Amino acid sequence: MLIESSKIASHNDDLLKSHKNKLVFTASEIAESESIIKKLIDFQIAIPSWALGTGGTRFGRFPGGGEPRSLEEKIEDVGLLHALNNASGAISLHIPWDIPTDHNAIKALSAQHGLKFDAVNSNTFQNQADQEYSYKFGSLQNVNKAIRKQAVDHNIEVIKQGIELGSESLTVWLADGSCFPGQLNFRKAYQNTLESLEEIYAALPSNWKLFLEYKCAEPNFYSTTVADWGQSYSYVKKLGDKAKTLVDLGHHLPNANIEQIVSLLLMEDKLGGFHFNDSKYGDDDLTAGALKPYQLFLIFNELVEGMDARGMNHAKDLGWMIDASHNVKDPMEDLLQSVEAIMVAYAQALSVDRKALEIAQEENDVVKAQEILQNAFRTDVRALVAEARLRSGAALNPVGLYRDLAVRNGLISERGFKTVATGL
């Protein structure tokens, strides 16, 4: 299903007068509005292939119909999102859920939709039908060397798939750990994992990066072999310059100061990228910015400051991706909302008066520093985000146009009501 540019233009014409009025007001409030709009136009957030179908919980899954039945249809769905917001110009594949049968055809299809391939993701947290050994007691950490080799070989195969597609990074997330005291030797589990990661790292092309994701709990609840940013940092520091830590916003213990973690990893040149989502109780994988928008802004505040201090390209030097589950929403609408929230937080962070904040910090003026940050957060920057879309030929109101065009009904007509997305 394609969205005609004429329909986007007609949608924008109906909203243009109101939008321009909002933009004039916003520009009067934010001195660097034009610079912010240009940065927003360049900023892209990758969509994971597994997020295009209805997600679920351990207790149930409630598909909504019209889900993508193949990798080709997943690419088409990301193309729809990108047409609507011009900020979703990359897709991240999970292997073996999304193995192309014809790499050239898949690359051609993605190019047709203006998409690139972001990080490829390995999967050793599930048993696949054709694998010889089980990952019940871990993969890269497993006491059985044959199981570790199976997991290493899978990651190397994922790298090969990524090379064919033009990807330049591998994301490794491990479910490895233990549920009960005494189940494993922590030191040996670390050593086995490091040895396995070293084999995977050695298989990386020179221009690739390895992102090592951490998680404090689940599916193991006593220990996790890569439990937090410190443990991930310990591994990637030993692996080499191409290894970085990946931050998933839901993978922390309650009340962790994620913005400080981000700042320190960035300072050490070990921050690889993000999996954006939001949470209330654990790894809830809810829409980005739905519950903690101020935290999301504070994270971007540290990112902007840290990237500028290192002379980094905001759009290209870190990996930006959504990782959310959608059990009660239309996943396409949810993804549009997440991208919007991320863009808003980024724009807010770009609007912070850096010089004034630095002076306040140097003078220990706590009140002034708080006022500067909260003023940026409370300023409505949505007109800047919408203007970036308008200049890119996308929709002023992506969710509104998605609903006006009844996209989900169209997908159901094409694919059926009882389809289930691959990999889920």
C-alpha positions, 0 to 999 in steps of 0.5 A: 500500500502506497500513500500518494504525495497528492494526498499528503499535500491535500492534508497539509493544505488543510492544516497549513494556516494553523500550522504557520500561526503556531510556527511564527509563535514558536520561532518568537520563543526559540532563537535557533528555530531554523537551525533546529528545523534543519537538524530535525530534517536530517534526524532518522529513527530506525523502525524494528521489523518486529514492531510492525505486528501486534506485540504481546505479554506472557499471558496473551496477544491480541492481533488487530489484522492486516499484519505484515506476513513477510519481510517485503510487507514489513518494508512496505509498512516502514515505507508507509511510516516514512512517507508520513513522517520522513523520520523513519528512513531505516529498518532494523532486522531480527535474524532469523525472523527476517532472513531475505530470500533474495538480498538484491530484491530486498535492497531494491524494495527498500530503496524504492521506499527510501529506506536503509538497513540499520543494525541487524539483531541476532537471536539466541534467546529463543530456540529455532526449529532447526537448531541442534542445541537448546539455549535453555541455560544460556547461549554465549555463557553456556557451560557447554562449548558446543552450545557456545559455538552454535550461538557464535556461529549464529551471530557470524551468520547475522553479520553475513546477512547484514553485509549483503543488505548494507548494514554496518552494525550488529546488536547483541542482546543476551537472555543469559543468566540464572534464576536461582543462587548457585545455578552458575558460576558468575566468573566463569559465565563472564569469561565464557561470554567474553570469549564468545564475544571475542570470536564474534568481534573478530568476524566484524568488517572493518567499518562495522560496530558491535552493540552490546545491549544490557538488561537487569532482569528477565527472562532470568531473575537472579542474575543476568550475564550482561545486567547493566551498563557497567557490565556491558562497558566492561565487555566492550572495553575489552573487545575494542574500538568497534564495540559499543554499549547499547542503551534500552530505556526499559532495561534498568533497575527502577529510578536509574539515572539513565541520563547520567549513564548516557553522558558517561558512556558518551564521554568514554566513546562507548555509547553505541545507540538506543532502543527507545521505549517507555516504562512504568514498572519494568521493561514495559516496552510502551510508546516512547515518551508516553509516561516519562517525557521529562526523562526522555528530554533529559537524556537528549539534553545530555546527548546533545551536549555530549555529542557537540563536545565531541564534534559528532554528527547527531544523525549518523554517529549513534544508532537510533531505534525504537524497540516497543511492543504493541498489544493494545494499539495499532502498531503503526500508530504507536510507532508514529507516536514514538517517533514524534515523542523522540523528535520533540525531545530532541528539539527541546534539547536543541533549544536549551540555552547552553551558554546560560546553563554552563554559567549557572553550573559554574556558579552553582546556581541550582535554581537557574540551571533548573529553570533553564532546563524546565523552560526548554521542556515546557516550550511547545516545539511541536511546530518545529517538528511539523515544519521539518516534516512539511519541508520534507514532503511528509504530513503535518499530522501523521497520525491524523492522516493515517486515520483519515486514509483508513490505512489499517482498513486498507492493510486488512483488505490486502492481507486479511484480518487474521494475519500474524506478523513473522517473528511473533 
